[in-house]
């Protein structure tokens, strides 16, 4: 007999979201030494001044571990917004956040919105 609930949990752990130059991946747990970070902004646009941010700041908690950023959605969902992108609903859970990088022969550079 196939257990569908285990399949959905496995699929949820590998879900990816892309919001402009921000990549978001659902994860099972936070790193042990992660530290709380104030705010609900995932990334600032250096060129436009726009930001990728959670519309309901009380619904989330940001975490950092070294240079890595993590998002905890504590409510049933939270809305990720940006002036130039369609809003994304993130379901309750834990996520790792990355900024897209572009390759240049001499270095890697974060993409700027």
Order of alpha helices (4+ residues) and beta strands (2+ residues): alpha-beta-beta-beta-beta-beta-beta-beta-beta-beta-beta
